[in-house]
Every structure is written in C-alpha cells, then in structure tokens.
Amino acid sequence: MRKGFGLLQALLVIVLISGIMMIAMKYATVSIKQTKDLYIRESAELFMNSAVELSLLAIQGYERNATSGCLHEVNITSSDQRFRADVNISKYYLLEGSEDCGYCGSLCKPIQTEDSHGMVMLEVTVESNATNPKNGKTKVKLYRRTLQRP
C-alpha cells in the first residue's frame, strides 16, 4: 500500500508543477504581446514626428503661386512599408493682404501680427500596415493636430 501512495504523490506533484508552468507561460505570452504592441506604437510615434518634419520641408520647398496655389496635403510611406502618414494642411496663418494669402484661398487664415506669419496647422494621421510581417497583426492608428512654423 505504501508504494501506491508514493506513486499518487508523484503524480500530484507533476500535475501541480505542470499547472504552475502553464500559468507562467500564459503570463509570458501576454507580456510579449504587450511589449510588441508598445514597440510598434513607439515606432509609429517616431514616424509621426518624422512625417511632421518632412511635411514642413515640403511646405518650405513648395512654390506658392497663382496657378499651383498652396500645398494641401502630404502623403508619406516608410521605406519598409510599415507605416503610412497622411498630413493635411488645414490652415495657413499668413499676414492679411499678403500675396501668399491670396494664393491659398480658403486655407488662408489672415492674421494681424508678423510674429505668427507663415505658421501652419497640420493634422497628421499615422497608420500601421497590419499586413507587414514586421508589425505582426498589430494595428496602430495615431492622430495629432499641431501648429508649426516651416
């Protein structure tokens, strides 16, 4: 009878240890997913900052005139196809009566002070490409509205 009781104890210990290991593996899986999601979100935020800077460069390089008007939007895709940014230029803050304000039409918000002349209101949307293998199946969408001076 004693030998059978020892076998029962050994099986109970094995079941207990395997249960503890299953719980540990579950928490490890959850932790890995959270870390991956955080990494993709941080990458998207860094890409958003780069998209803002690149759109400011595009605004500086864009020649406003009567035929081309003002730049309305800038679309940027990362080189590895992980993220896409859509930058909408919703307002140009230009001096009232300036030539540039006439070129921009409804995008122009006339202002009185020269300190704010040339500022732009940007609405930036960044989306991750969930089909990209580097992103896994994680979908991230970030939105930011910012006032910048090109």
N, C-alpha and C positions, 0 to 999 in steps of 0.2 A: 504494500500500500504506500509506503514512503516513496518509492521510485516514481510511481504515478503522480504523486503530489508534486514532486520536483519538476516533472515534465510540464504540468499545468502552470507552475510558477514561471518557468522559462518561456512558455507561450505567452503568458500575460505580460511579461517584461518586453518581449519582442513586439507585441501589439501596442503597448504603451510607447515604446521608443519610436515605432513607425508613425504613430499618431502625432507625436511631437515633431517629427521630421516633416510630415505633411503640412502642419501649421507653419513651420519655419519656411518651407518652400513657397507657400501661399504668400506670406508676407514679403519674401524676397522678390517674387513676381510683381507684386503691387509696387514695391519700392523701385524696381527697374522701370516700370511703366511711367511712374511719376517723374523719375529723373530724365527719361527720354522726352516726355512732354515738356518739361521745364527747359531742356536744352533746345528744343525746336522753337519754343516761344521766345527764348532769349535771342536765338538766331534771327527770328522774324523781326524782333525789335531793333537789332543792329542793322538789318537790311532796311528797315524803315528809315532809320537815321541816314543811311547812305542814299536812299531814294530822295529824301528831302534835299540833301546837299547836291545831288545830281540834278534835280529839277531846278534848283537855284542857279546852277551853272547853265542849264538850258535856257532859263529866262534871261540871264545875262548875255548869252550868245545870240538870242533871237532878235532880229531886227524888226522893230515895230514900224510899220508904215501904213499908208492908206490902203494898199492892196492886201497885205497879209494880216493886218490888224495886230492883235495881241495873242500870245500863246494861251490856249485854253486848258490843255491837259498834257501830261507826260506819262507814258507807259513804260515801265522798266521791268525786265525779267532778269533774274540772277543767271550768271553764266552756267551754273549747274542745273538750271531749271527747277530749283526747289521752291522759289518764291516769285510772286508777281506783285508789283506795286502799281496802283493807279493813282496818279497825283492830279487832282482837279484844282485849277487855279480859280477860286471863286470871286476874288476881288483884287483889283489893283488900286492901291491908295496913292493917287497922284495929285499934284497941285491943280487947283481949279484953273481952267483956262490954258493948261499946257497942251502942246501938240500931242503928247503921248496919251493924254486923257481922251482926246478926240478919236484916236485910233482904236481904243479899247471898247468903245461903245458902252454897253450895259455892264461890262465888267469893271468899269472905272467908278471908283468912289471918290468924288472930289473932296479934297481937304484944304485947309487954310494954312497949315504950318509946313515949313520946308523941312523940319526935322523928320517928319514921317513920310516925306516924298519918296516913292519908289517901293514902299513896302507891299507885300502880297499876302493874301490869306490862302493857305494851302489846306486842302482836305485830302489826306493820304489814307489809302486803304491797302493793306498788305494781306495777301492770302497765300497759304502754303499749298503746294501741289501734293495732294494726298496719294497720287499715283506714283510719285517719285520714290524709288526704293530707299533713299536716304531718310525720308520723312516717315517711313512706315505707313500706317494708315491714319496718322495724326493729322487733323485738320485744324489749322490756326487761322483766325481772321482778326486783324488788328485795325483800328481806326484812330486817326489823330487829326485834329484841326490845329494848325499852328500859324502864327503870324511871323513872317521872316522878312529880312531885308537882303535882296540879292546883291 
